[in-house]
Structures are given as structure tokens and as C-alpha cells.
């Protein structure tokens, strides 16, 4: 399907779909167009996983409302990860 149709089905802006394609979040398929530049298509299967993200703390796969921003499946994991990062910085400063 075209990026326009993919954006409509995902409920996001066309620029978002183009950005996800550019960043590799959505795969693209190039098909030769008669007498011009190749057309870009997004596989239908890729739409099912467009909002999936993996938690940086536990590794669980979850559906994110904003996949570019989401790193944790819940606030508790975010807090634990931030605490661990701050603790590691404090330990390295003491050495």
C-alpha cells in the first residue's frame, strides 16, 4: 500500500509514515513505475507492528502511543532505570 494509505490506516500524518520509513521503523518496497521514478509501498504486515516497542528495563514488547518517545512499558520501569543510571554515574565519579 502507498504511504498515504498506510498513514490513514495508522491514524498518523503522512510525514510521520515517511519519517518511519526513512528511519527504518517501517519497511519499504520499491516498485518500478512506467517511465518514472520507482513508487514506494509499505507492506501490509508492517502496519501490525508499527506501534510496538521494547521496554529498556525488562525487554517486554508493548504497544506505544508514540513509538519514538516510548522506552519503558510502565512508569516503575522508567524510574528504576533512571535510578540505576544515576547510581552508576555516582559510582564512577567516586573512583
N, C-alpha and C positions, 0 to 999 in steps of 0.2 A: 504494500500500500504506500501511497505517497506520504511525505512528511505532513502535509496538510490534513489528510485523513487521520493519521496517527495522532496529531495534536488534538483533533476533535474528539477522538475516542478516549484519549487520556485525560481530557479536560484541562489541557495546558495550552500555552501560547505556542505558535509556530516557531518563534525564536527559541523557546525552551527545547523543543524537539531538535532543532538544528544544532543547538549547543550540545545536547546529549549525544548526538551523532558525532560531532566534532571531537568530544572528549572520550568517545568510545563506550559510553554508557548504553547507547542503542546501536546495534549493528546496522550497517547499510549494505545494500546490494545495488550495484551499478548495472543498468541495462542499456544497451545501445539504442539510441533514438535515431530514426531515419534522418540523415543529413544534418545532425547537430551534436551537441554535447550529450554525454550519457545521462540518463534520468536516474535519480536517486530513489530507492524504495526501501522501506523498513519492513522486515519480516513480521508477520502477524504474531508469531510465537514470542518475539522480543517484547511485545507490549505487556504480556503477563508478568514479566519480571522488571518492568521499568521502575517501579517504586520500591523494590526490595533493597535492603541494606543489611550489612552485617555489623553487629554490635562490637565495638572496640574492646569491651571488657570481657564479655562472656562468649562471643562468637556466634550468638544466636541470630538467625535471619529473621528480620521483621519488616513490616510494610511501613515505609516512612512517608509522611505527608510532603516533606521537602528533602528528597534524597541527597542533594548537595550539602545540606547542613546537618543532617542527622548522622550521629556517630554512635549513639547508645540506644538500647531498647527501652530503658527506663531511667528516671532521674537518679535512682540509687546507684546505678552503674556509672553514670556520669560523675557523681560525687566521689565514688570510690576510686575511679581512675584519676580524677584531678588530685585527690589526696595522695595517691601513690606517686604521681608525677612531682608534686611539691615536696614530698618526703625524700624522693631520690635527689632532687636539687639541693635540699638541705644537707643531705649526707655527703654529696660531692663537694659542697662548699666547705665542710668541716675538714676535709682531707687536705 
